[in-house]
Amino acid sequence: MKKSLLTLCAALSLAFSTGLAQAADNAAPKKEPTPAQKAQREKMKTCNQEAKAQSLKGDARKTFMKQCLSTNAQTKE
């Protein structure tokens, strides 16, 4: 009896998780990022590379990133 119950629970769990995966696959396709979003990602990538090259951590990194992103935003406008 216990084996039957465990098997049933496992089967239901598998069916439920498979159903969720299929529902996620049927969801709307991902939208392409806008040009503004692409530009922001590039700014973040560049600033992150600069911060990494300078071995910045913690508050120094936060300050640098804030300044870097705002400087890049001003120069592009």
N, C-alpha and C positions, 0 to 999 in steps of 0.2 A: 504494500500500500504506500509506504513512504517513497519507494523508488518511483512509483507511478506519479505521485504528487510532485516529486522533484523534476521528473522528466516533463511533466505538463508545465510546470513553472518555467523551466528552461526553454521550452518550445514557445511559450507565450512571450517570454522576454525577447527571444530571437525575432519572432514575428513582429513585435512592436518596434524594436530597434530598426529592423529592415524597412518597415513602413515609414518610419521617420526619415530614414535616409532617402527613400524614394520621394517623399514629399518635398524634401529639400532640393532634390534634383529637378523637380517639376516647378520650382519657384521661378520667378521672373529672372531672366538672364542679367548678369552684372552689367551695369552701365559703364561706358568708357569715361574716364576722368575728363573734366573740362580743361581747356588750355590754362586757366588760372590755377586749377588743382595741380596740373603737371608742373607749372612754374614753381609753385610752392614746394612741391616734392624735390625739385632740383635745388632750390635754395636750402632746404633742410639737409639734403645730401652733401652739398658743398660745405655748409657750416659744420656739419658733423665731422667731415673729413678734416677740416681745419682744427677743430677742437681736439680730435684724436691725435693729430700731428703734434699739437702742443701739450699733449698728455694732461689735459684739464679734467678735473673731477669736482663733484659737489657744487658748492655755490659759485666757484670760479667758472665752472662750465656753464651753469645757468646764466650767469651774467654775460659771458661771452656769447652764448647762443642768442640771447635777447638782443644784444647789440648787433651781432652779425645779421640776424634776420631783419632787424629794422633798417640797418644800413643798406642791405640788399634791396629792400622794398623801396627805399627812397631813391636809389640810383636807377631802378627800373621804371619808375613813374615818369 
